[in-house]
Amino acid sequence: MAVWGGLCLSWGRPSREQQKACIAGAGGFNYDPKFHGASSSSSSSSAEPEEAKEKALAEKGFFVNRSRALLGSGDRTFRLAKSALLSWRHFGLGWAVVDPETPVAKGPSSASA
């Protein structure tokens, strides 16, 4: 596994131990704090207009996608969608996977393999 600027690259799926070592070695690697929460919608009327926020992000190389898709309705759909998110299935792209045992929580780092 190669480490480059806080980013770990591997030809194969890294073991849990390698993932933990990568996260530990990354230290404070993350986006600039000024970007944390930058794409979240604000409910305050004094907040910067959404278009201006998205333009500022685009100038820094980000793309905000606000697309939506109706999955269904009702309790069953909600439970299935929640289960999918909590087990990180939205990262199941064939080339990227997050260990489904990784807790969903604000703050901790995670690794996708």
TORTOR-648289 format. One record per residue: residue in one letter; x negated, y, z of N, C-alpha, C, O, CB in turn. Coordinates in steps of 0.05 Angstrom, whole numbers, padded with zeros to 5 digits, always signed. Glycine has a CB too. Example, Ala and Ser with C-alpha at 12.3 -4.5 7.8 and 13.67 -1.06 7.14 Angstrom:
BEGIN
A-00264-00114+00156-00246-00090+00156-00264-00066+00156-00285-00066+00169-00226-00089+00181;S-00257-00045+00142-00273-00021+00143-00258+00001+00157-00268+00023+00161-00282-00012+00114;
END
This chain:
BEGIN
M-00017-00023+00000+00000+00000+00000-00018+00025+00000-00037+00026+00016+00019+00000+00025;A-00012+00044-00017-00027+00068-00019-00012+00091-00006+00012+00093-00008-00033+00075-00049;V-00027+00109+00008-00015+00132+00021-00025+00157+00007-00049+00160+00003-00021+00132+00052;W-00006+00174+00000-00014+00199-00015+00003+00222-00004+00027+00223-00008-00009+00196-00045;G-00010+00240+00011+00004+00264+00021+00029+00258+00037+00048+00273+00035+00011+00281-00002;G+00029+00237+00053+00052+00230+00069+00071+00212+00055+00092+00204+00066+00066+00255+00078;L+00065+00205+00030+00082+00188+00014+00068+00161+00011+00045+00160+00004+00088+00200-00015;C+00082+00139+00017+00070+00112+00016+00081+00098-00009+00105+00098-00014+00077+00096+00041;L+00063+00087-00025+00071+00073-00049+00061+00044-00048+00039+00039-00039+00059+00087-00074;S+00078+00026-00058+00071-00002-00057+00082-00016-00082+00103-00008-00092+00082-00016-00032;W+00067-00035-00093+00076-00050-00117+00099-00068-00110+00116-00073-00127+00053-00066-00129;G+00099-00078-00086+00121-00096-00077+00135-00084-00053+00128-00062-00043+00110-00124-00069;R+00156-00098-00044+00171-00088-00021+00153-00090+00004+00144-00112+00011+00197-00104-00017;P+00149-00068+00018+00132-00069+00042+00146-00083+00065+00170-00083+00067+00123-00041+00050;S+00130-00095+00082+00141-00108+00106+00151-00087+00125+00145-00063+00122+00120-00126+00120;R+00166-00095+00145+00176-00076+00166+00152-00062+00179+00153-00039+00186+00194-00090+00186;E+00131-00078+00185+00107-00067+00198+00094-00046+00180+00086-00025+00190+00087-00089+00204;Q+00093-00051+00154+00081-00031+00136+00099-00006+00135+00088+00016+00134+00078-00043+00108;Q+00125-00009+00135+00143+00014+00135+00140+00030+00160+00138+00055+00159+00172+00004+00132;K+00138+00017+00183+00134+00031+00208+00108+00046+00208+00106+00069+00217+00135+00012+00232;A+00086+00033+00198+00060+00046+00196+00061+00071+00178+00049+00091+00183+00039+00027+00186;C+00076+00068+00156+00079+00090+00137+00093+00114+00150+00084+00137+00148+00094+00081+00112;I+00115+00109+00164+00130+00130+00178+00112+00143+00199+00112+00168+00202+00156+00119+00191;A+00098+00127+00215+00080+00137+00236+00058+00154+00223+00051+00175+00234+00068+00115+00252;G+00047+00145+00201+00026+00160+00188+00034+00185+00174+00018+00203+00169+00012+00142+00168;A+00060+00187+00168+00070+00210+00154+00071+00235+00172+00072+00257+00163+00098+00205+00142;G+00072+00230+00198+00073+00252+00217+00096+00271+00212+00119+00263+00212+00047+00267+00216;G+00089+00296+00208+00109+00317+00203+00117+00320+00174+00130+00340+00167+00100+00342+00214;F+00109+00301+00157+00115+00304+00128+00145+00306+00125+00160+00288+00134+00104+00281+00112;N+00154+00327+00113+00183+00331+00107+00185+00356+00090+00165+00369+00084+00199+00333+00133;Y+00210+00362+00083+00214+00387+00068+00209+00410+00087+00211+00408+00111+00243+00388+00057;D+00203+00433+00076+00199+00457+00091+00225+00462+00108+00247+00459+00097+00194+00482+00072;P+00222+00468+00133+00245+00471+00151+00266+00491+00140+00289+00489+00147+00236+00480+00178;K+00258+00511+00124+00277+00530+00114+00297+00516+00095+00318+00528+00089+00263+00552+00099;F+00291+00492+00085+00309+00477+00068+00328+00458+00083+00347+00448+00071+00294+00462+00047;H+00323+00454+00109+00339+00435+00124+00368+00446+00125+00372+00468+00135+00328+00431+00153;G+00387+00430+00116+00415+00438+00116+00422+00458+00095+00444+00469+00095+00422+00449+00143;A+00404+00463+00076+00409+00484+00056+00432+00478+00037+00444+00497+00027+00384+00489+00040;S+00438+00453+00033+00460+00446+00015+00486+00442+00029+00507+00437+00016+00453+00421-00001;S+00487+00445+00055+00512+00441+00069+00530+00466+00065+00520+00488+00063+00507+00437+00100;S+00555+00460+00063+00575+00482+00060+00578+00497+00086+00578+00484+00107+00602+00472+00049;S+00580+00523+00085+00584+00539+00109+00612+00549+00110+00623+00557+00089+00563+00562+00110;S+00624+00549+00134+00651+00559+00136+00652+00588+00145+00674+00599+00145+00666+00541+00156;S+00630+00599+00151+00629+00627+00160+00634+00646+00137+00622+00642+00115+00603+00634+00174;S+00650+00666+00141+00655+00686+00119+00632+00704+00114+00629+00716+00093+00680+00702+00126;S+00614+00707+00134+00590+00724+00131+00567+00709+00118+00546+00720+00113+00582+00736+00158;A+00571+00683+00114+00549+00667+00102+00544+00674+00073+00562+00685+00059+00556+00637+00104;E+00520+00668+00064+00513+00673+00037+00531+00658+00018+00537+00634+00023+00483+00666+00032;P+00540+00670-00004+00558+00655-00022+00545+00630-00032+00521+00629-00037+00566+00673-00046;E+00561+00609-00036+00551+00583-00045+00535+00585-00071+00514+00572-00073+00574+00563-00049;E+00544+00601-00090+00530+00603-00115+00502+00614-00111+00483+00605-00124+00545+00622-00135;A+00499+00634-00093+00473+00646-00088+00454+00626-00075+00431+00624-00081+00476+00671-00071;K+00465+00610-00056+00449+00590-00042+00439+00569-00062+00416+00561-00062+00466+00576-00020;E+00457+00560-00080+00449+00540-00099+00430+00551-00120+00412+00536-00129+00474+00529-00113;K+00432+00576-00127+00413+00588-00146+00386+00590-00133+00366+00584-00145+00423+00617-00154;A+00385+00597-00107+00359+00599-00093+00346+00571-00091+00322+00569-00094+00363+00611-00065;L+00363+00551-00086+00352+00523-00085+00342+00515-00112+00321+00502-00114+00373+00504-00075;A+00356+00521-00133+00348+00514-00161+00322+00527-00168+00305+00514-00181+00370+00522-00181;E+00317+00551-00159+00292+00565-00164+00269+00551-00151+00246+00554-00160+00293+00594-00155;K+00274+00535-00130+00253+00520-00116+00252+00491-00126+00236+00475-00115+00259+00521-00086;G+00267+00485-00147+00266+00458-00158+00286+00438-00149+00285+00415-00156+00239+00447-00153;F+00305+00447-00133+00326+00429-00123+00351+00430-00141+00355+00450-00155+00334+00436-00094;F+00367+00409-00140+00392+00408-00155+00413+00399-00135+00411+00377-00124+00390+00389-00180;V+00434+00415-00131+00456+00408-00113+00478+00396-00130+00489+00410-00148+00465+00432-00097;N+00485+00372-00125+00507+00358-00140+00531+00356-00121+00530+00342-00101+00498+00330-00150;R+00552+00370-00128+00576+00369-00111+00598+00352-00124+00622+00356-00119+00587+00398-00106;S+00590+00333-00140+00610+00315-00153+00624+00298-00132+00612+00292-00112+00596+00297-00174;R+00648+00292-00138+00664+00274-00120+00677+00252-00136+00682+00255-00160+00685+00291-00105;A+00681+00230-00123+00695+00208-00136+00715+00196-00116+00708+00191-00093+00675+00185-00146;L+00740+00192-00124+00760+00181-00107+00756+00151-00106+00757+00137-00126+00789+00188-00117;L+00751+00140-00082+00747+00112-00078+00773+00097-00073+00774+00072-00077+00728+00107-00055;G+00793+00111-00065+00818+00098-00058+00830+00115-00036+00824+00139-00033+00815+00069-00049;S+00848+00103-00021+00860+00117+00002+00867+00098+00024+00869+00074+00019+00884+00134-00007;G+00871+00108+00047+00879+00091+00069+00857+00081+00087+00833+00085+00081+00894+00068+00059;D+00865+00067+00108+00847+00058+00128+00827+00037+00118+00803+00039+00124+00862+00045+00151;R+00835+00019+00101+00817-00002+00090+00795+00011+00074+00772+00004+00077+00833-00022+00073;T+00802+00030+00056+00782+00044+00040+00762+00058+00058+00738+00058+00053+00795+00063+00020;F+00773+00072+00078+00755+00087+00097+00736+00067+00110+00712+00073+00112+00772+00101+00118;R+00746+00045+00121+00729+00026+00135+00707+00014+00116+00684+00011+00124+00745+00003+00146;L+00715+00008+00091+00695-00003+00072+00674+00018+00065+00650+00011+00063+00709-00013+00047;A+00682+00042+00060+00663+00064+00054+00644+00069+00077+00620+00073+00073+00678+00089+00045;K+00656+00070+00101+00639+00075+00125+00619+00053+00128+00595+00058+00134+00657+00078+00150;S+00627+00028+00125+00609+00005+00127+00587+00007+00106+00564+00001+00113+00625-00021+00124;A+00594+00014+00082+00573+00017+00061+00553+00038+00068+00529+00034+00064+00587+00024+00034;L+00562+00061+00078+00543+00082+00086+00526+00074+00109+00502+00079+00109+00559+00108+00092;L+00538+00062+00130+00523+00054+00153+00502+00032+00148+00483+00029+00163+00541+00045+00175;S+00506+00017+00126+00486-00004+00119+00469+00005+00096+00455-00011+00084+00500-00030+00112;W+00470+00031+00089+00452+00043+00069+00456+00032+00041+00437+00033+00025+00423+00040+00077;R+00479+00021+00034+00483+00009+00008+00482+00030-00014+00477+00022-00038+00510-00005+00007;H+00485+00055-00008+00482+00076-00029+00454+00078-00039+00449+00091-00059+00493+00103-00018;F+00434+00066-00024+00407+00066-00033+00400+00040-00049+00378+00037-00058+00388+00068-00010;G+00419+00022-00051+00414-00004-00065+00414+00001-00096+00433-00006-00109+00436-00024-00058;L+00392+00012-00105+00390+00019-00134+00374-00001-00150+00370+00003-00174+00377+00046-00136;G+00365-00022-00138+00348-00041-00152+00319-00035-00148+00303-00053-00146+00355-00042-00181;W+00312-00010-00147+00284-00002-00144+00280+00012-00117+00257+00018-00109+00275+00017-00166;A+00301+00018-00102+00299+00030-00076+00319+00017-00057+00342+00013-00064+00304+00061-00077;V+00310+00010-00033+00327-00003-00013+00319+00008+00014+00296+00013+00020+00324-00034-00014;V+00339+00012+00031+00333+00019+00059+00342-00005+00076+00364-00016+00071+00348+00045+00068;D+00326-00013+00095+00333-00036+00112+00359-00031+00125+00362-00010+00139+00310-00041+00133;P+00379-00048+00122+00406-00043+00133+00406-00041+00163+00426-00032+00175+00425-00065+00124;E+00385-00051+00176+00384-00049+00205+00375-00021+00215+00376-00015+00239+00364-00070+00216;T+00366-00004+00196+00358+00023+00203+00382+00039+00213+00402+00041+00199+00345+00038+00179;P+00381+00050+00238+00404+00065+00248+00408+00091+00233+00389+00104+00224+00401+00070+00278;V+00433+00098+00230+00440+00124+00218+00442+00144+00241+00460+00142+00257+00467+00122+00201;A+00423+00162+00242+00423+00182+00263+00408+00207+00254+00391+00205+00237+00409+00170+00288;K+00416+00229+00265+00403+00254+00258+00376+00255+00272+00373+00249+00296+00420+00279+00267;G+00355+00261+00256+00329+00265+00268+00308+00244+00260+00288+00251+00249+00331+00266+00297;P+00313+00218+00266+00292+00198+00261+00286+00196+00231+00304+00200+00214+00300+00172+00272;S+00262+00188+00225+00253+00184+00197+00261+00155+00189+00263+00138+00206+00223+00188+00194;S+00264+00151+00164+00269+00124+00153+00252+00120+00129+00242+00140+00117+00300+00120+00147;A+00250+00096+00120+00234+00089+00097+00251+00075+00077+00267+00057+00085+00209+00073+00104;S+00249+00082+00052+00263+00066+00031+00241+00050+00017+00219+00060+00011+00279+00085+00011;A+00248+00026+00010+00228+00008-00002+00238+00001-00030+00225-00014-00045+00224-00018+00014;
END
